[in-house]
């Protein structure tokens, strides 16, 4: 994995305002590699730093997707921030 790209991904994700989300693809674009959305997913899946709000990154189809601390935790964190979720989808 390219550590420079990983650093860019973390920088993008840290800037997501509370109560907002970005898709893996949007993060990839902002990090400079539009086609690397699966790499973004892999980077965030391995992240253990709670200062990087990985729970705010969702799938392009608006499904909340997975989370390395569990899907229920992701939903709970997003709802605490005011993100609306219906049937696992962020409308």
MODELLER restraints for C-alpha pairs under 7 A, 6 or more apart:
rsr = mdl.restraints
at = mdl.atoms
rsr.add(forms.Gaussian(group=physical.xy_distance, feature=features.Distance(at['CA:5:A'], at['CA:31:A']), mean=6.94, stdev=0.5))
rsr.add(forms.Gaussian(group=physical.xy_distance, feature=features.Distance(at['CA:6:A'], at['CA:43:A']), mean=6.56, stdev=0.5))
rsr.add(forms.Gaussian(group=physical.xy_distance, feature=features.Distance(at['CA:8:A'], at['CA:31:A']), mean=5.23, stdev=0.5))
rsr.add(forms.Gaussian(group=physical.xy_distance, feature=features.Distance(at['CA:9:A'], at['CA:27:A']), mean=6.58, stdev=0.5))
rsr.add(forms.Gaussian(group=physical.xy_distance, feature=features.Distance(at['CA:9:A'], at['CA:31:A']), mean=5.53, stdev=0.5))
rsr.add(forms.Gaussian(group=physical.xy_distance, feature=features.Distance(at['CA:9:A'], at['CA:40:A']), mean=6.84, stdev=0.5))
rsr.add(forms.Gaussian(group=physical.xy_distance, feature=features.Distance(at['CA:10:A'], at['CA:52:A']), mean=6.52, stdev=0.5))
rsr.add(forms.Gaussian(group=physical.xy_distance, feature=features.Distance(at['CA:12:A'], at['CA:27:A']), mean=6.44, stdev=0.5))
rsr.add(forms.Gaussian(group=physical.xy_distance, feature=features.Distance(at['CA:12:A'], at['CA:30:A']), mean=6.72, stdev=0.5))
rsr.add(forms.Gaussian(group=physical.xy_distance, feature=features.Distance(at['CA:12:A'], at['CA:31:A']), mean=6.57, stdev=0.5))
rsr.add(forms.Gaussian(group=physical.xy_distance, feature=features.Distance(at['CA:13:A'], at['CA:52:A']), mean=6.44, stdev=0.5))
rsr.add(forms.Gaussian(group=physical.xy_distance, feature=features.Distance(at['CA:13:A'], at['CA:53:A']), mean=6.43, stdev=0.5))
rsr.add(forms.Gaussian(group=physical.xy_distance, feature=features.Distance(at['CA:13:A'], at['CA:54:A']), mean=6.76, stdev=0.5))
rsr.add(forms.Gaussian(group=physical.xy_distance, feature=features.Distance(at['CA:14:A'], at['CA:52:A']), mean=5.34, stdev=0.5))
rsr.add(forms.Gaussian(group=physical.xy_distance, feature=features.Distance(at['CA:14:A'], at['CA:53:A']), mean=6.30, stdev=0.5))
rsr.add(forms.Gaussian(group=physical.xy_distance, feature=features.Distance(at['CA:18:A'], at['CA:81:A']), mean=5.84, stdev=0.5))
rsr.add(forms.Gaussian(group=physical.xy_distance, feature=features.Distance(at['CA:19:A'], at['CA:78:A']), mean=6.84, stdev=0.5))
rsr.add(forms.Gaussian(group=physical.xy_distance, feature=features.Distance(at['CA:19:A'], at['CA:81:A']), mean=4.59, stdev=0.5))
rsr.add(forms.Gaussian(group=physical.xy_distance, feature=features.Distance(at['CA:19:A'], at['CA:82:A']), mean=5.19, stdev=0.5))
rsr.add(forms.Gaussian(group=physical.xy_distance, feature=features.Distance(at['CA:19:A'], at['CA:83:A']), mean=5.23, stdev=0.5))
rsr.add(forms.Gaussian(group=physical.xy_distance, feature=features.Distance(at['CA:20:A'], at['CA:56:A']), mean=6.81, stdev=0.5))
rsr.add(forms.Gaussian(group=physical.xy_distance, feature=features.Distance(at['CA:20:A'], at['CA:83:A']), mean=6.75, stdev=0.5))
rsr.add(forms.Gaussian(group=physical.xy_distance, feature=features.Distance(at['CA:21:A'], at['CA:56:A']), mean=4.75, stdev=0.5))
rsr.add(forms.Gaussian(group=physical.xy_distance, feature=features.Distance(at['CA:21:A'], at['CA:57:A']), mean=5.60, stdev=0.5))
rsr.add(forms.Gaussian(group=physical.xy_distance, feature=features.Distance(at['CA:21:A'], at['CA:58:A']), mean=6.74, stdev=0.5))
rsr.add(forms.Gaussian(group=physical.xy_distance, feature=features.Distance(at['CA:22:A'], at['CA:56:A']), mean=6.54, stdev=0.5))
rsr.add(forms.Gaussian(group=physical.xy_distance, feature=features.Distance(at['CA:22:A'], at['CA:57:A']), mean=5.04, stdev=0.5))
rsr.add(forms.Gaussian(group=physical.xy_distance, feature=features.Distance(at['CA:22:A'], at['CA:58:A']), mean=6.19, stdev=0.5))
rsr.add(forms.Gaussian(group=physical.xy_distance, feature=features.Distance(at['CA:23:A'], at['CA:57:A']), mean=5.29, stdev=0.5))
rsr.add(forms.Gaussian(group=physical.xy_distance, feature=features.Distance(at['CA:23:A'], at['CA:58:A']), mean=4.67, stdev=0.5))
rsr.add(forms.Gaussian(group=physical.xy_distance, feature=features.Distance(at['CA:23:A'], at['CA:59:A']), mean=5.09, stdev=0.5))
rsr.add(forms.Gaussian(group=physical.xy_distance, feature=features.Distance(at['CA:23:A'], at['CA:60:A']), mean=5.11, stdev=0.5))
rsr.add(forms.Gaussian(group=physical.xy_distance, feature=features.Distance(at['CA:24:A'], at['CA:37:A']), mean=5.14, stdev=0.5))
rsr.add(forms.Gaussian(group=physical.xy_distance, feature=features.Distance(at['CA:24:A'], at['CA:40:A']), mean=6.11, stdev=0.5))
rsr.add(forms.Gaussian(group=physical.xy_distance, feature=features.Distance(at['CA:24:A'], at['CA:41:A']), mean=6.41, stdev=0.5))
rsr.add(forms.Gaussian(group=physical.xy_distance, feature=features.Distance(at['CA:24:A'], at['CA:57:A']), mean=6.02, stdev=0.5))
rsr.add(forms.Gaussian(group=physical.xy_distance, feature=features.Distance(at['CA:24:A'], at['CA:58:A']), mean=6.17, stdev=0.5))
rsr.add(forms.Gaussian(group=physical.xy_distance, feature=features.Distance(at['CA:24:A'], at['CA:59:A']), mean=5.95, stdev=0.5))
rsr.add(forms.Gaussian(group=physical.xy_distance, feature=features.Distance(at['CA:24:A'], at['CA:60:A']), mean=6.77, stdev=0.5))
rsr.add(forms.Gaussian(group=physical.xy_distance, feature=features.Distance(at['CA:25:A'], at['CA:34:A']), mean=6.56, stdev=0.5))
rsr.add(forms.Gaussian(group=physical.xy_distance, feature=features.Distance(at['CA:25:A'], at['CA:37:A']), mean=4.68, stdev=0.5))
rsr.add(forms.Gaussian(group=physical.xy_distance, feature=features.Distance(at['CA:25:A'], at['CA:60:A']), mean=6.65, stdev=0.5))
rsr.add(forms.Gaussian(group=physical.xy_distance, feature=features.Distance(at['CA:28:A'], at['CA:34:A']), mean=4.96, stdev=0.5))
rsr.add(forms.Gaussian(group=physical.xy_distance, feature=features.Distance(at['CA:28:A'], at['CA:35:A']), mean=6.88, stdev=0.5))
rsr.add(forms.Gaussian(group=physical.xy_distance, feature=features.Distance(at['CA:28:A'], at['CA:36:A']), mean=5.64, stdev=0.5))
rsr.add(forms.Gaussian(group=physical.xy_distance, feature=features.Distance(at['CA:28:A'], at['CA:37:A']), mean=5.24, stdev=0.5))
rsr.add(forms.Gaussian(group=physical.xy_distance, feature=features.Distance(at['CA:28:A'], at['CA:40:A']), mean=6.34, stdev=0.5))
rsr.add(forms.Gaussian(group=physical.xy_distance, feature=features.Distance(at['CA:44:A'], at['CA:54:A']), mean=6.06, stdev=0.5))
rsr.add(forms.Gaussian(group=physical.xy_distance, feature=features.Distance(at['CA:45:A'], at['CA:67:A']), mean=6.58, stdev=0.5))
rsr.add(forms.Gaussian(group=physical.xy_distance, feature=features.Distance(at['CA:45:A'], at['CA:68:A']), mean=5.33, stdev=0.5))
rsr.add(forms.Gaussian(group=physical.xy_distance, feature=features.Distance(at['CA:55:A'], at['CA:67:A']), mean=6.47, stdev=0.5))
rsr.add(forms.Gaussian(group=physical.xy_distance, feature=features.Distance(at['CA:55:A'], at['CA:74:A']), mean=5.34, stdev=0.5))
rsr.add(forms.Gaussian(group=physical.xy_distance, feature=features.Distance(at['CA:56:A'], at['CA:78:A']), mean=6.89, stdev=0.5))
rsr.add(forms.Gaussian(group=physical.xy_distance, feature=features.Distance(at['CA:58:A'], at['CA:64:A']), mean=4.75, stdev=0.5))
rsr.add(forms.Gaussian(group=physical.xy_distance, feature=features.Distance(at['CA:58:A'], at['CA:65:A']), mean=5.68, stdev=0.5))
rsr.add(forms.Gaussian(group=physical.xy_distance, feature=features.Distance(at['CA:59:A'], at['CA:65:A']), mean=5.76, stdev=0.5))
rsr.add(forms.Gaussian(group=physical.xy_distance, feature=features.Distance(at['CA:62:A'], at['CA:89:A']), mean=5.48, stdev=0.5))
rsr.add(forms.Gaussian(group=physical.xy_distance, feature=features.Distance(at['CA:62:A'], at['CA:90:A']), mean=5.27, stdev=0.5))
rsr.add(forms.Gaussian(group=physical.xy_distance, feature=features.Distance(at['CA:62:A'], at['CA:91:A']), mean=6.82, stdev=0.5))
rsr.add(forms.Gaussian(group=physical.xy_distance, feature=features.Distance(at['CA:63:A'], at['CA:88:A']), mean=5.78, stdev=0.5))
rsr.add(forms.Gaussian(group=physical.xy_distance, feature=features.Distance(at['CA:63:A'], at['CA:89:A']), mean=4.38, stdev=0.5))
rsr.add(forms.Gaussian(group=physical.xy_distance, feature=features.Distance(at['CA:63:A'], at['CA:90:A']), mean=6.30, stdev=0.5))
rsr.add(forms.Gaussian(group=physical.xy_distance, feature=features.Distance(at['CA:64:A'], at['CA:88:A']), mean=5.83, stdev=0.5))
rsr.add(forms.Gaussian(group=physical.xy_distance, feature=features.Distance(at['CA:64:A'], at['CA:89:A']), mean=5.85, stdev=0.5))
rsr.add(forms.Gaussian(group=physical.xy_distance, feature=features.Distance(at['CA:64:A'], at['CA:90:A']), mean=6.71, stdev=0.5))
rsr.add(forms.Gaussian(group=physical.xy_distance, feature=features.Distance(at['CA:67:A'], at['CA:74:A']), mean=6.22, stdev=0.5))
rsr.add(forms.Gaussian(group=physical.xy_distance, feature=features.Distance(at['CA:84:A'], at['CA:90:A']), mean=6.01, stdev=0.5))
rsr.add(forms.Gaussian(group=physical.xy_distance, feature=features.Distance(at['CA:85:A'], at['CA:91:A']), mean=6.82, stdev=0.5))
